[in-house]
Amino acid sequence: MSASSLADRTNALRARLSVAIPPQAGQRSFVRLFVLFAALGTLWALATPLMAYPDEPSHTIRAAAVVRGQVAVEPGQSFGNGVHAQVPSQIANLEAQKCFAFYRERTADCAPEIPAGDNFNVIGVTSAGTYNPLYYWAVGLPSLVLTGAANIYAMRIVSVVASALFYAAAFRALGQLRKPKWPTLAASVSVTPMILFLSSGINPNSIEIAATMAAFCGLLAVLDNSNKLQTVVPAIFTVGVSAAVLANTRSVSLVWLFCAVVTAALFFRWSQIRPLLANRYVWGASCLAAIGVVLGLVWIFVGMNAPPSTGTAPEGIANPAPGVPLYRAFLTMLDRTFDFIPQYVGVVGWLDTPVPQAAIAYWSLLFIALLLLALLAKPRKLLWGALFALGALAIVPAALQASLVTTVGFFWQGRYNLPLVLIALVSAGMAMRTQHFPQGSKSRAIARILIVTAVVAHVLSFLYVLRRYVVGIEEISNWQTMISQPSWQPPLGWFALTVLYAVVLATAAHRLYAYLYPGHRLLRVPVRRTRFKPGTEPGKR
């Protein structure tokens, strides 16, 4: 065998190993992924004023009540605009913090200071009084030992850590696929500013989205390695834990879990699914998931039989529309399918502040490109999973909204669809996983442009949100005022937070590019070479 052919075979073997054993596999990569998502979520939690997430006052009151033993709704607790609970006064009065909500020109300095010593119990009203207590119990723990604004930030950090664990598990599971690059790239595209924003607030929507992605990606890894399940035990564990937690976030989360399981199964043959039935680890994870599902169903029954509230509907819920036929409500939601896309990218605050249109257009381009590339899938049977995921994204929310239109009206928001959005995007990557991932210089150049642009779009969105709360969004540009006359400052200051955010994103972008193109750098630093005249080179005279 010639030296050149031996070198070619060696390079081919290295290329195969780089796919079969990707950087995401292993405990070390999980820790790196967790630190990455935890850092990004923490920076969002610090940059966003207190109570600037959708319904955050109600969810904070619910968390403080649950951790103090007020779990179920009892007669006499439910009246007025929601469920009444005994919580510290500083938490019960958090509604005053959202004085800037729905007023984009109003800065966050209008919010009063949270008195750290105001700890006597009073009645707090929450519209989340019948929600499953699992998430609230974990998030509410800091309220037992901390007070004031530090308590709220600590509760946010707990939510960030929980979401980061699931996102890290999801990406690690994708790394265990036999051909992981397209699915991993699709999952990276799905991490929009809205995903990071929601992961950092006190709202069960955060853990619902993250757990859905972890359960789906974990199941894909398990099915793809059904002939060697001993190598994907962490993914099996991820599926069990994620499914159990997901079933106990919100009542609709069981629908997301069903869609995730069906979509994942459509990518594989029965011969690949059957080995799971005889594996003890799979049985253990299945039992854990089943226990979680049963507990979730029990809580749904408890919530449905809670004492009814009187008065008006909770804030953010539309008025009932008893005169609207179900089919018209269903068609109305189908009409609004594409109207929700900006919320998939970034409409922050109380859904009153969209990120710059350039960022929305950029991610819309990536979404469309992924879905169109999925149509090139061969064999065609790989397309069924992606098509089912897309159909579920359009039809399932429409059906859920139509079923509730006579009782609560049109209340659906785009952020509710994000679990299905993540499933659809990762499914597009799964449909392409048999396609060759291009490694040429042109593909590297295109990937370099897209990844760098994604970092710019993320940072621009982060900075725009800071501008909204630091100086307000006005008709005439006021970017310079952020430097000269900031009205409000987050912890560490807006400038330091932006720099840290950019550094973390740049690190993530570098690692993603190095994973997609082993041996290449995202940004090449040109080296200037010194030219010497003939006969004057060093060492020559």
C-alpha positions in Angstrom: 0.0 0.0 0.0 1.4 3.4 -1.0 2.0 6.1 1.5 -0.6 8.4 -0.1 -3.4 5.8 0.0 -2.6 5.0 3.6 -2.8 8.7 4.5 -6.2 8.9 2.7 -7.6 6.0 4.6 -6.3 7.5 7.9 -8.0 10.8 7.2 -11.2 9.0 6.3 -11.1 7.1 9.5 -10.5 10.2 11.5 -13.5 11.8 9.7 -15.7 8.9 10.7 -14.5 9.0 14.3 -15.3 12.7 14.5 -18.9 11.9 13.6 -19.2 8.7 15.7 -17.7 10.2 18.8 -18.7 13.9 18.7 -17.5 16.5 21.2 -21.0 16.5 22.9 -20.6 12.9 24.1 -19.3 12.5 27.6 -19.6 14.1 31.0 -17.2 16.9 30.2 -19.2 18.1 27.2 -22.4 18.0 29.3 -20.8 20.2 31.9 -19.6 22.7 29.2 -23.1 22.8 27.7 -24.7 23.3 31.1 -22.3 26.2 31.9 -23.0 27.8 28.5 -26.8 27.7 28.9 -26.6 28.7 32.6 -24.4 31.7 31.8 -26.7 32.9 29.0 -29.8 32.5 31.0 -28.3 34.2 34.1 -27.3 37.2 31.9 -30.8 37.5 30.7 -32.1 37.2 34.2 -29.9 40.1 35.3 -30.6 42.2 32.3 -34.4 42.0 32.6 -36.1 44.1 35.3 -38.0 42.3 38.0 -41.5 41.3 37.0 -40.8 42.0 33.3 -41.7 38.4 32.3 -45.2 37.4 31.3 -47.3 36.9 34.4 -44.2 36.8 36.6 -45.9 38.4 39.7 -48.5 35.6 39.7 -46.0 32.9 39.3 -43.7 34.3 42.0 -46.6 34.5 44.4 -47.5 30.9 43.5 -43.9 29.7 44.1 -43.8 31.5 47.5 -47.1 29.9 48.5 -46.3 26.4 47.4 -42.9 26.3 49.2 -44.8 27.3 52.4 -47.2 24.4 52.1 -50.1 26.1 50.3 -50.4 23.6 47.4 -54.0 22.9 46.6 -56.9 25.4 46.4 -59.3 25.1 49.3 -62.8 26.6 49.7 -62.5 30.3 50.7 -59.2 30.8 49.0 -60.5 31.3 45.5 -62.3 34.6 44.9 -61.8 38.0 43.2 -59.4 37.8 40.3 -57.6 34.6 41.3 -56.5 32.4 44.1 -55.6 34.0 47.4 -52.5 32.8 49.4 -50.7 33.9 52.5 -47.2 35.1 51.4 -44.7 37.7 52.6 -45.9 41.2 51.9 -42.9 42.0 49.7 -44.0 39.2 47.4 -47.7 39.9 47.6 -47.2 43.4 46.4 -45.0 42.7 43.3 -47.6 44.0 40.9 -46.3 47.5 41.5 -43.0 46.4 39.9 -44.5 46.1 36.4 -45.3 49.8 36.0 -43.4 49.8 32.7 -45.4 46.9 31.2 -47.1 47.7 27.8 -45.4 51.2 27.8 -42.3 50.8 25.7 -41.3 54.4 26.2 -41.3 54.0 30.0 -38.1 52.9 31.7 -37.8 50.4 34.6 -36.8 53.1 37.1 -40.6 53.7 37.7 -40.6 50.5 39.8 -40.5 51.0 43.6 -37.8 49.4 45.7 -38.7 46.0 47.1 -38.4 46.4 51.0 -36.2 43.6 52.2 -37.7 43.7 55.7 -41.3 43.6 54.7 -41.8 39.9 55.6 -45.1 39.8 57.5 -47.7 37.5 55.8 -50.5 39.1 53.8 -52.9 37.9 51.1 -51.4 37.6 47.7 -53.5 37.0 44.6 -52.3 34.7 41.8 -53.9 33.6 38.6 -51.6 30.5 38.7 -53.2 29.0 41.9 -54.3 25.8 40.3 -51.0 25.1 38.4 -49.0 22.0 39.1 -46.8 22.7 42.1 -43.6 20.8 41.1 -41.9 23.8 39.3 -43.0 26.3 41.9 -41.7 24.2 44.8 -38.2 24.3 43.3 -38.2 27.9 42.3 -39.7 29.1 45.6 -37.0 27.7 47.8 -34.8 30.9 47.8 -37.8 32.8 49.2 -37.5 30.9 52.5 -34.0 32.3 53.2 -33.7 35.5 51.1 -35.6 38.8 51.0 -35.9 41.8 48.7 -34.7 41.9 45.1 -32.0 39.3 45.9 -34.8 36.8 46.5 -36.4 37.4 43.1 -33.1 37.1 41.3 -32.3 33.9 43.2 -35.6 32.4 42.2 -34.9 33.3 38.6 -31.4 31.7 38.8 -33.0 28.4 40.1 -35.3 28.5 37.0 -32.2 29.1 34.8 -30.3 26.2 36.3 -33.2 23.8 35.8 -33.6 24.8 32.1 -29.9 24.7 31.5 -29.7 21.1 32.7 -32.4 20.0 30.2 -30.9 22.0 27.3 -27.5 20.5 28.0 -28.9 17.0 28.2 -30.7 17.6 24.9 -27.6 18.7 23.0 -25.5 15.9 24.5 -28.2 13.4 23.4 -28.0 14.7 19.9 -24.3 14.2 19.9 -24.8 10.5 20.5 -26.7 10.1 17.2 -24.8 8.1 14.5 -24.9 11.1 12.2 -25.4 14.1 14.5 -24.2 17.2 12.6 -27.4 18.2 10.8 -29.7 17.6 13.9 -27.2 19.5 16.1 -27.1 22.4 13.7 -30.9 22.5 13.5 -31.1 22.5 17.3 -28.6 25.3 17.5 -30.8 27.4 15.1 -33.7 26.8 17.4 -32.0 28.6 20.3 -33.4 32.0 19.6 -33.4 35.1 21.9 -36.9 34.2 22.9 -35.8 30.7 24.1 -33.0 32.3 26.2 -35.3 35.0 27.5 -38.0 32.6 28.7 -35.5 30.3 30.3 -34.5 33.1 32.7 -37.9 34.1 34.1 -40.1 32.8 36.8 -42.7 31.0 34.7 -43.3 27.2 34.1 -43.2 27.9 30.4 -39.4 27.9 30.7 -39.0 24.4 32.1 -41.8 23.2 29.8 -39.9 24.1 26.7 -36.5 22.8 27.9 -37.9 19.5 29.1 -39.8 18.9 25.8 -36.5 19.4 23.9 -34.6 17.1 26.2 -37.3 14.3 26.1 -37.4 14.5 22.3 -33.7 14.6 21.6 -33.0 11.9 24.2 -35.6 9.6 22.6 -34.0 10.2 19.2 -30.6 9.1 20.6 -32.1 6.0 22.2 -33.9 4.9 19.1 -30.9 5.6 16.9 -28.7 3.4 19.1 -31.2 0.7 19.8 -28.7 -2.0 18.9 -26.2 -0.8 21.5 -28.3 0.8 24.3 -25.6 0.4 26.8 -23.8 3.3 25.2 -26.7 5.7 25.6 -27.7 5.1 29.2 -27.5 8.9 29.9 -29.9 9.5 27.1 -32.3 6.9 28.4 -32.1 8.6 31.8 -32.7 11.9 30.1 -35.9 10.7 28.5 -37.3 9.3 31.8 -36.6 12.4 33.9 -37.6 14.9 31.2 -40.9 13.1 30.5 -41.7 13.0 34.2 -41.0 16.7 34.7 -42.7 17.7 31.5 -45.9 16.0 32.6 -45.9 18.1 35.7 -45.4 21.6 34.3 -48.6 22.6 32.7 -51.8 20.6 31.8 -51.1 21.0 28.0 -47.6 19.6 28.4 -48.9 16.0 28.1 -49.9 16.9 24.5 -46.3 18.1 23.8 -45.0 14.8 25.2 -47.3 12.8 23.0 -46.2 14.8 19.9 -42.5 14.3 20.8 -42.9 10.5 21.2 -44.9 10.1 17.9 -42.5 12.3 15.9 -39.4 10.5 17.2 -41.0 7.1 16.4 -41.7 8.1 12.8 -38.0 8.4 12.1 -37.3 4.8 12.8 -38.5 1.3 11.8 -40.2 -1.2 14.1 -37.1 -3.3 14.1 -35.2 -0.4 15.7 -38.0 0.3 18.2 -38.5 -3.4 19.3 -35.1 -3.8 21.2 -36.2 -1.1 23.6 -38.9 -3.4 25.0 -36.3 -5.8 26.4 -33.9 -3.3 28.0 -33.9 -2.9 31.7 -32.7 0.7 31.6 -35.6 1.6 29.2 -38.0 -0.1 31.5 -36.7 1.9 34.4 -36.9 5.2 32.5 -40.4 4.2 31.3 -41.6 3.6 34.9 -40.2 6.9 36.0 -42.0 8.7 33.1 -45.2 6.8 33.8 -45.2 7.8 37.4 -44.7 11.4 36.3 -47.5 11.2 33.8 -49.9 9.7 36.4 -49.0 12.4 38.9 -49.6 15.0 36.2 -53.0 13.6 35.4 -53.9 13.5 39.0 -53.1 17.1 39.4 -55.1 18.0 36.3 -58.1 16.3 38.0 -57.4 18.2 41.2 -57.1 21.5 39.3 -60.4 20.9 37.4 -62.2 20.3 40.7 -60.8 23.3 42.5 -63.3 25.8 43.9 -64.2 28.2 41.0 -63.0 31.7 41.0 -65.5 34.6 40.8 -65.2 37.9 39.2 -63.3 38.7 36.1 -60.9 36.4 34.4 -57.2 36.6 35.4 -55.1 39.2 33.6 -53.9 38.2 30.2 -56.9 35.9 29.6 -59.3 37.0 26.9 -63.1 37.2 27.5 -65.1 34.1 26.7 -66.6 33.9 23.2 -69.6 31.6 23.6 -71.0 32.6 20.2 -68.0 31.5 18.2 -68.4 28.0 16.6 -65.5 25.7 17.2 -64.7 25.3 13.5 -64.5 29.1 13.1 -62.1 29.3 16.1 -60.0 26.5 14.6 -59.8 28.2 11.2 -59.0 31.5 12.9 -56.0 29.9 14.6 -54.9 28.4 11.3 -55.0 31.9 9.8 -52.7 33.1 12.6 -50.1 30.3 12.2 -47.5 32.6 10.7 -48.4 35.6 12.9 -46.7 33.7 15.8 -43.3 33.6 14.1 -42.0 36.8 15.7 -42.7 35.3 19.1 -40.6 32.3 18.2 -37.7 34.7 17.7 -38.2 37.3 20.3 -41.1 39.4 21.7 -39.9 40.0 25.2 -41.3 41.7 28.3 -45.1 41.3 28.6 -45.0 40.5 24.9 -44.7 44.3 24.3 -41.2 44.6 23.0 -40.2 42.7 19.8 -36.5 42.4 19.1 -35.2 44.3 16.0 -36.8 43.3 12.7 -33.4 42.3 11.4 -33.1 39.6 14.0 -36.7 38.3 13.2 -36.0 38.3 9.5 -32.7 36.5 10.0 -34.2 33.6 12.1 -37.2 33.4 9.7 -34.7 32.9 6.9 -32.9 30.1 8.9 -36.3 28.4 9.7 -37.4 28.4 6.1 -34.0 27.2 4.9 -34.0 24.3 7.3 -37.5 23.2 6.4 -36.8 23.4 2.7 -33.6 21.4 3.0 -35.6 18.8 4.8 -37.6 18.2 1.6 -34.4 16.9 0.1 -34.4 14.0 2.5 -33.5 10.6 1.1 -34.9 8.0 1.6 -38.3 9.8 1.6 -39.6 7.9 4.5 -37.4 10.1 6.7 -39.6 13.0 5.8 -42.7 11.6 7.6 -41.4 12.6 11.0 -40.7 16.2 9.9 -44.0 16.5 8.2 -45.9 15.2 11.3 -44.0 17.8 13.4 -44.9 20.6 11.1 -48.5 19.5 11.0 -48.7 19.3 14.8 -47.3 22.8 15.0 -50.2 24.1 12.9 -53.1 21.9 14.0 -52.5 21.1 17.6 -52.5 24.7 18.9 -55.5 25.5 16.7 -57.5 22.5 18.2 -56.5 23.4 21.7 -57.5 27.0 21.3 -60.8 26.1 19.6 -61.7 23.7 22.4 -61.4 26.6 25.0 -62.8 29.5 23.0 -66.3 29.4 24.6 -64.8 29.5 28.2 -61.8 31.8 28.0 -61.9 33.2 24.5 -58.9 33.7 22.2 -56.0 33.6 24.6 -53.2 31.7 22.7 -49.8 33.2 22.4 -46.9 32.2 20.2 -44.6 31.3 23.2 -47.0 28.4 24.0 -46.0 26.8 20.7 -42.3 26.8 21.3 -42.1 23.2 22.5 -43.6 22.2 19.1 -41.3 24.6 17.3 -38.2 23.0 18.8 -39.5 19.5 17.8 -40.2 20.7 14.2 -36.8 22.3 13.7 -34.8 19.3 15.2 -37.0 17.0 13.1 -35.9 18.9 10.0 -32.3 18.2 10.9 -33.1 14.6 11.5 -34.6 14.3 8.1 -31.3 15.5 6.6 -29.1 13.3 8.8 -28.3 10.8 6.0 -27.2 13.7 3.7 -23.5 14.3 3.4 -22.5 17.3 5.6 -20.4 19.5 3.2 -16.8 20.1 4.4 -15.4 22.1 1.5 -14.1 25.7 1.7 -17.3 27.2 0.3 -19.5 25.5 2.9 -17.1 26.5 5.6 -17.3 30.1 4.4 -21.1 30.0 4.4 -21.2 28.5 7.8 -18.8 31.1 9.1 -21.0 33.9 7.9 -24.2 32.4 9.3 -22.7 31.7 12.7 -21.0 35.1 13.1 -24.3 36.7 11.9 -26.2 34.7 14.5 -23.9 36.0 17.3 -24.5 39.6 16.0 -28.3 39.0 15.9 -28.3 37.6 19.5 -26.2 40.5 20.9 -28.3 43.1 19.0 -31.5 41.6 20.4 -30.0 41.6 24.0 -28.8 45.2 23.6 -32.2 46.3 22.2 -34.0 44.8 25.2 -31.7 46.6 27.5 -32.3 49.8 25.7 -36.0 49.3 26.2 -35.6 49.3 30.0 -32.6 51.6 30.4 -33.9 54.6 28.3 -37.1 53.4 26.7 -38.0 52.9 23.1 -39.0 56.3 21.5 -39.9 57.4 18.0 -36.6 59.2 17.6 -33.5 57.1 18.2 -32.0 57.4 21.7 -29.1 55.0 21.6 -26.6 57.6 22.7 -28.7 58.3 25.8 -27.8 54.8 27.1 -24.2 56.1 27.6 -24.9 59.7 28.6 -28.1 59.5 30.6 -29.3 56.0 31.5 -32.5 56.1 33.6 -32.2 52.6 34.9 -29.3 50.2 35.3 -29.4 46.4 35.9 -27.0 44.6 38.2 -23.5 45.0 36.9 -24.6 47.7 34.4 -26.0 47.3 30.9 -22.5 47.6 29.2 -20.8 44.9 31.3 -23.8 42.5 30.8 -23.6 43.1 27.0 -19.9 42.5 26.9 -20.2 39.3 28.9 -23.1 38.1 26.7 -21.1 38.7 23.6 -18.1 36.8 25.0 -20.2 33.8 26.0 -21.9 33.7 22.6 -18.6 34.0 20.8 -17.2 31.0 22.8 -20.3 29.0 21.9 -20.0 29.9 18.2 -16.3 28.9 18.2 -17.1 25.5 19.7 -20.0 24.9 17.3 -17.9 25.7 14.2 -15.0 23.5 15.5 -17.5 20.7 15.9 -19.0 21.1 12.5 -15.6 21.5 10.8 -12.9 19.7 12.9 -9.4 21.3 12.6 -10.7 24.7 11.4 -11.2 27.9 13.3 -14.3 30.2 13.1 -12.1 33.3 12.6 -8.7 33.1 11.1 -6.2 35.6 12.3 -4.0 36.6 9.4 -0.3 36.2 10.2 2.0 38.8 8.6 5.1 37.2 7.1 8.3 39.2 6.8 9.9 39.0 3.4 13.7 39.1 3.1 15.8 40.0 0.2 17.7 37.1 -1.4 20.7 36.3 0.7 19.5 38.2 3.8 17.4 35.5 5.4 18.2 34.8 9.1 21.1 32.5 9.4 22.5 33.5 6.0 25.1 36.1 5.1 
